[in-house]
Amino acid sequence: MTPLLLVGMALAFLGTAALLTAAEAAFTFLSRHDAEDALLKSRGNAMKRILAQPVAHIRALRFWRVWFEMASAVAVAVLLHSLLDNVWLAGLAATGIMALLGFVIVGVSPRQLGRLHSAAVVRSTAPLIRYLTWVLGPIPGWLVALGSAAAPGAPAGDDAFFSEQEFRELVDRASESDMIEDTEAEMIQSVFDFGDTLVRAVMVPRTDILSIDAGSSLRRAMSMFLRSGYSRIPVIRDNTDQILGIVYLKDVAATLHELGPDDEQPPVEALAREVRYVPESKPVSDLLRELQKESTHVAIVIDEYGGTAGLVTLEDLIEEIVGEIVDEYDTESAEAVALGGGSYRVSARMSIDDLGELFDIELDDDEVDTVGGLLAKALGRVPIVGSRVEVGGISLLAERLEGRRNRVSHIIASAVPKADTDLEDLLDEAKATQQGVPREQEK
């Protein structure tokens, strides 16, 4: 009678542990939509109370799952001890049997069932989970507090979701295993970087802003719109620091359409709308939410002294997530073009981080952000065509100028051969030896 009772107890405890394991997996993978649907289909208040206090019920669920697993293991051990009459052999056999049964019946199958049918499992086990939580009361919370005291500074077990770095690594592994597309992985990574990016990194710099002078005619403004492809242009008085407003293509087109052939055209500033100013140190995530809320598509970026630093549009912010957006009026040009032999033609506005990735070299400079700025800093003066410097193992050669200010627009970047570096060291050492000065002393 006793062996049969122990067998029944072991099976009952093992089955209950499997059921609680399925419920735990179901609660973990239950989506918000499925939870709302389960709440509507459930009877009684059990489901409602569980969703109102999910942490407390999950803690109780885990406690009881462990308890029933241990209880089934004890029942099997007692059963084998009564049959074998050898405590060591019974303990070894019970360990092996429970390891196999626990892995298959408790560890694998119920979790798969809970993940596949999370809504149905949660709805059917809600009354049981609610009752088990009521029986334990605050005991699981006390145990969690005790565990947290033993590991100070560690996240709580119920709150220890993926950190940002862990989630990034998870996305990389998912991309490598072809579970998600590379473009999807890049977009997810861009979302993480989005919150750390400042406006100054995405804005159109002051020198590249297309503006129209106050007092200009609407026909001149329309001509600028058509030639540039832009739909919004700042109106300035004397220079870019004195922006009177932003004129919109739709406003100019509507006004010109309404004017008769003999009607006098108003100046362009009469149609300018109010300017939205933002500091260059503002995170792009905050600015995106503000522009969405205000239904604004363009803002003027100001520096710490109150001067105009650049211009940023809603499109610039969205491109930080989805990548470059090219429409019918944009001229798409690659930021880096391979020339062969390890050389690239790069835009002077390319970031130094992107340049370093081309050559697998770590470039870090707190004073400049672009390749053009790095060239000018290393050169010590305004670069002209033919100016050449070497920075961090990369040779930079100014190729051509563009714009009204004749600024360097493209740079030839190439890796400095290691053999050349070694040759220079040998020449310096030979020169120092001829002068009778040891190389170490010369330094």
C-alpha positions in Angstrom: 0.0 0.0 0.0 2.8 2.4 0.9 4.7 2.0 -2.4 1.5 2.6 -4.4 0.8 5.7 -2.3 4.4 7.0 -2.9 4.0 6.4 -6.6 0.8 8.3 -6.7 2.2 11.1 -4.7 5.3 11.3 -7.0 3.1 11.4 -10.1 0.7 14.0 -8.6 3.6 16.2 -7.5 5.3 15.9 -10.9 2.2 16.6 -12.8 1.4 19.7 -10.7 5.0 20.9 -11.2 4.6 20.4 -15.0 1.3 22.3 -14.9 2.9 25.2 -13.0 5.9 25.2 -15.4 3.5 25.6 -18.4 1.7 28.4 -16.5 4.9 30.2 -15.8 6.0 30.0 -19.5 2.5 31.1 -20.6 2.6 34.2 -18.2 6.1 35.1 -19.5 5.2 35.0 -23.2 1.7 36.4 -22.9 1.3 39.4 -25.1 -0.8 42.4 -24.1 -3.5 41.6 -26.7 -3.8 38.0 -25.6 -4.0 39.1 -21.9 -6.9 41.5 -22.7 -8.6 38.7 -24.7 -8.1 36.2 -21.9 -9.5 38.7 -19.4 -12.7 39.1 -21.4 -13.2 35.3 -21.8 -12.4 34.4 -18.2 -15.0 33.9 -15.5 -14.6 35.3 -12.0 -12.0 37.7 -10.7 -9.0 35.5 -10.6 -7.6 36.6 -14.0 -8.3 40.3 -13.2 -6.4 40.1 -9.8 -3.5 38.3 -11.4 -3.1 40.9 -14.1 -3.4 43.6 -11.5 -0.5 42.2 -9.4 1.5 40.1 -11.8 4.8 40.2 -9.9 3.3 38.7 -6.7 1.6 35.9 -8.5 4.7 35.1 -10.6 6.7 34.8 -7.4 4.2 32.5 -5.8 4.0 30.4 -9.0 7.8 29.9 -9.0 7.8 29.0 -5.3 5.2 26.3 -5.7 6.8 24.9 -8.9 10.1 24.4 -7.0 8.2 23.0 -4.0 6.3 20.4 -6.1 9.5 19.4 -8.0 11.3 18.8 -4.7 8.3 17.0 -3.2 8.2 14.6 -6.2 11.9 13.9 -5.8 11.5 13.1 -2.1 8.6 10.8 -2.8 10.7 8.9 -5.4 13.7 8.7 -3.1 11.6 7.3 -0.3 9.9 4.8 -2.6 13.3 3.5 -3.9 14.7 3.3 -0.4 11.8 1.1 0.7 12.4 -1.2 -2.3 16.2 -1.3 -2.3 16.9 -1.0 1.4 20.1 0.9 0.6 20.1 4.6 1.2 23.0 5.4 -1.1 21.8 3.3 -4.0 18.3 4.7 -3.6 19.5 8.3 -3.5 21.6 7.7 -6.7 18.7 6.0 -8.5 16.3 8.7 -7.4 18.6 11.5 -8.7 18.9 9.9 -12.1 15.2 9.2 -12.5 14.2 12.7 -11.4 16.8 14.3 -13.6 15.4 12.5 -16.7 11.7 13.0 -15.8 12.2 16.6 -14.6 14.0 17.5 -17.8 11.4 16.0 -20.2 8.1 16.3 -18.3 8.8 19.5 -16.4 11.6 21.3 -18.1 10.9 21.0 -21.8 7.4 19.9 -22.8 5.3 22.1 -20.5 7.3 25.2 -21.4 6.7 24.6 -25.1 3.0 24.1 -24.4 2.8 27.3 -22.4 4.6 29.3 -25.1 2.4 27.9 -27.9 -0.9 28.3 -26.1 -0.2 31.1 -23.6 -3.7 32.6 -23.6 -5.5 29.3 -23.0 -3.1 28.1 -20.4 -3.2 31.4 -18.5 -7.0 31.5 -18.6 -7.4 27.8 -17.4 -4.8 28.0 -14.6 -5.7 31.5 -13.3 -7.9 30.2 -10.4 -5.2 27.7 -9.3 -2.5 30.4 -9.4 -4.7 32.8 -7.5 -5.4 30.2 -4.7 -1.7 29.2 -4.4 -0.8 32.9 -4.1 -3.4 33.4 -1.4 -2.1 30.4 0.6 1.5 31.7 0.6 0.7 35.3 1.4 3.8 37.5 1.7 6.3 34.6 2.0 7.6 34.8 -1.6 8.2 38.5 -1.2 10.2 37.9 2.0 12.3 35.3 0.2 13.0 37.6 -2.7 14.0 40.4 -0.3 16.4 37.9 1.5 17.9 36.9 -1.8 18.4 40.6 -2.8 20.1 41.3 0.5 22.5 38.4 -0.2 23.4 40.0 -3.6 23.3 43.8 -3.0 23.2 45.9 -6.2 21.9 43.1 -8.4 18.5 43.6 -10.1 15.5 42.0 -8.6 14.6 38.6 -10.1 11.3 39.9 -11.5 12.7 43.1 -12.8 15.9 41.7 -14.4 14.9 42.0 -18.0 17.5 42.3 -20.7 19.9 45.2 -20.4 20.6 47.3 -23.4 23.9 45.6 -24.1 22.4 42.1 -23.7 19.5 43.0 -26.0 22.0 44.3 -28.6 23.9 41.0 -28.5 20.6 39.1 -28.7 19.7 41.1 -31.9 23.2 40.3 -33.4 22.8 36.6 -32.7 19.3 36.6 -34.2 20.7 38.3 -37.3 23.6 35.9 -37.6 21.2 32.9 -37.4 18.9 34.5 -40.0 16.0 34.7 -37.6 15.7 38.4 -38.6 16.9 40.3 -41.6 20.1 42.3 -41.5 18.1 45.5 -42.3 15.8 44.8 -39.3 18.7 44.3 -37.0 20.3 47.5 -38.2 17.0 49.4 -37.5 16.8 47.9 -34.0 20.3 49.0 -33.3 19.6 52.4 -34.7 16.7 52.8 -32.2 19.1 52.2 -29.3 21.6 54.7 -30.7 18.8 57.2 -31.4 18.5 58.2 -27.7 22.2 58.9 -27.4 22.5 61.0 -30.6 22.5 64.8 -30.3 21.1 67.3 -32.8 24.5 68.6 -33.7 25.3 65.2 -35.2 22.4 65.1 -37.7 21.9 68.8 -38.5 22.7 70.5 -41.8 25.7 72.8 -40.9 25.4 76.5 -41.1 27.6 76.8 -44.2 25.3 74.4 -46.1 22.0 76.1 -45.3 20.2 77.4 -48.4 18.5 80.7 -47.4 16.7 83.7 -49.1 17.3 87.3 -48.3 14.5 89.4 -46.9 12.8 91.6 -49.5 13.2 89.0 -52.3 10.2 88.5 -54.6 8.0 85.5 -54.5 9.1 84.5 -58.0 12.7 84.4 -56.8 11.6 82.2 -53.9 9.7 79.9 -56.3 12.8 79.7 -58.5 14.9 78.7 -55.5 12.4 76.1 -54.5 12.3 74.6 -58.0 16.1 74.5 -58.4 16.9 73.2 -54.9 14.0 70.7 -54.5 13.4 72.0 -50.9 10.0 72.8 -49.6 11.1 75.1 -46.8 13.7 77.8 -46.9 14.8 80.2 -44.1 14.4 83.9 -44.7 17.4 86.0 -43.4 18.0 89.7 -43.1 21.8 90.3 -43.2 23.3 86.9 -42.4 22.3 83.4 -41.2 22.3 84.6 -37.6 19.3 86.8 -38.3 16.6 84.5 -39.4 13.2 86.1 -39.8 11.2 83.0 -40.4 10.7 80.0 -42.6 9.0 80.3 -46.0 7.0 77.3 -47.3 6.7 76.2 -50.9 2.9 75.7 -50.5 2.4 79.3 -49.2 4.4 80.8 -52.1 2.6 78.7 -54.7 -0.8 79.5 -53.2 -0.1 83.2 -53.1 1.3 83.3 -56.7 -1.8 81.4 -57.9 -4.2 83.9 -56.3 -2.3 87.0 -57.5 -3.4 88.6 -60.7 -1.0 89.7 -63.4 -1.1 93.3 -62.3 -1.2 92.7 -58.5 1.8 93.7 -56.5 3.7 90.8 -54.9 4.4 90.9 -51.2 8.0 90.4 -50.0 9.0 86.9 -49.1 9.2 87.6 -45.4 5.5 88.4 -45.4 4.7 84.7 -45.9 7.4 83.5 -43.5 6.2 81.4 -40.6 7.6 81.4 -37.0 11.0 79.8 -36.4 11.4 76.8 -34.1 14.8 77.1 -32.3 16.5 74.1 -30.6 19.9 73.9 -28.9 22.6 71.7 -30.6 23.0 69.7 -27.4 19.4 68.4 -27.5 18.9 64.6 -27.9 17.3 63.8 -31.2 14.7 61.5 -29.5 13.3 64.5 -27.5 13.3 66.7 -30.6 11.4 64.1 -32.7 8.6 63.9 -30.0 8.4 67.7 -29.9 8.2 68.1 -33.7 5.5 65.4 -33.9 3.5 67.1 -31.2 3.8 70.6 -32.7 3.3 69.3 -36.3 6.6 71.1 -37.3 9.0 69.7 -39.9 12.0 72.1 -39.6 13.9 73.7 -36.8 16.9 76.1 -36.5 19.8 74.8 -34.4 21.6 77.3 -32.2 25.0 77.0 -30.5 25.9 77.9 -27.0 26.4 81.6 -27.9 23.0 81.9 -29.5 24.2 81.9 -33.1 22.9 79.7 -35.9 24.7 76.4 -35.9 22.6 74.6 -38.5 19.2 73.4 -39.6 17.5 70.1 -38.8 14.4 68.6 -40.4 12.0 65.8 -39.4 13.5 63.8 -42.3 17.0 64.1 -40.8 15.7 62.6 -37.5 13.8 59.8 -39.1 16.9 58.9 -41.2 18.8 58.1 -38.0 16.4 55.1 -37.6 15.5 54.0 -41.1 18.6 55.1 -43.0 19.1 57.5 -45.9 15.8 58.7 -47.5 16.2 59.8 -51.1 13.3 61.3 -53.0 12.9 62.6 -56.6 14.7 65.8 -55.9 17.7 64.4 -54.0 21.0 63.6 -55.7 22.2 60.4 -54.1 25.9 60.3 -53.7 27.9 57.7 -51.7 29.7 59.0 -48.7 32.6 56.7 -49.5 33.7 55.4 -52.9 36.3 52.7 -53.2 39.1 53.7 -55.6 41.1 50.4 -55.4 44.4 49.7 -53.7 42.9 50.4 -50.3 42.0 54.0 -51.1 38.6 55.8 -50.8 37.1 59.0 -51.9 35.2 60.2 -48.9 33.0 63.2 -48.2 34.5 65.9 -46.0 31.3 65.7 -43.9 31.8 61.9 -43.2 32.2 61.3 -39.5 35.6 60.2 -38.2 33.9 57.0 -36.7 32.8 56.0 -40.2 36.3 56.7 -41.6 37.8 54.5 -38.9 35.4 51.7 -39.8 36.6 51.8 -43.4 40.2 51.0 -42.3 39.4 49.1 -39.1 41.2 51.7 -37.1 40.0 53.4 -33.9 39.8 57.1 -34.4 38.8 59.2 -31.4 38.9 63.0 -31.3 36.9 65.2 -28.9 37.4 68.4 -30.9 36.2 67.5 -34.4 33.5 65.2 -35.7 34.1 65.1 -39.5 36.9 64.0 -41.8 37.2 67.6 -43.1 37.6 68.9 -39.5 40.2 66.2 -38.8 42.2 67.3 -41.9 42.1 70.9 -41.0 43.1 70.2 -37.4 46.1 68.0 -38.4 47.1 70.5 -41.0 46.9 73.5 -38.7 45.3 75.8 -41.4 42.5 75.9 -43.8 43.1 73.0 -46.3 43.4 73.6 -50.1 43.5 71.1 -52.9 46.6 69.0 -52.5 46.9 69.4 -48.7 48.0 66.1 -47.2 48.3 64.8 -43.6 48.6 61.5 -41.9 46.4 60.8 -38.9 46.3 57.5 -37.0 47.8 55.5 -39.8 45.5 57.1 -42.5 46.7 59.4 -45.2 44.2 62.3 -46.0 44.5 64.2 -49.3 42.3 67.1 -50.1 40.9 66.4 -53.6 38.5 69.1 -54.6 36.6 72.2 -53.5 32.9 73.0 -53.8 30.5 75.8 -52.9 30.7 79.6 -52.8 33.2 79.4 -49.9 35.5 77.0 -51.8 35.6 74.5 -48.9 37.1 71.1 -49.3 34.3 68.7 -50.3 36.0 65.4 -51.0 39.1 63.8 -49.5 41.2 60.8 -50.7 41.8 58.6 -47.7 44.2 55.7 -47.8 46.0 53.5 -45.3 49.6 54.3 -44.6 51.7 51.2 -45.6 53.4 49.7 -42.6 56.6 49.3 -44.6 56.8 53.1 -45.1 56.5 53.6 -41.4 59.3 51.2 -40.7 61.5 52.8 -43.3 61.0 56.2 -41.7 62.0 54.8 -38.4 65.2 53.3 -39.9 66.1 56.5 -41.6 65.7 58.4 -38.3 67.8 55.9 -36.5 70.5 56.0 -39.1 70.5 59.8 -39.0 70.8 59.9 -35.3 73.7 57.3 -35.4 75.6 59.4 -37.9 75.3 62.4 -35.5 76.7 60.2 -32.7 73.5 60.5 -30.6 71.8 57.3 -29.5 68.2 57.1 -30.6 66.9 56.8 -27.0 68.8 59.9 -25.9 67.5 61.8 -28.9 64.0 61.1 -27.8 
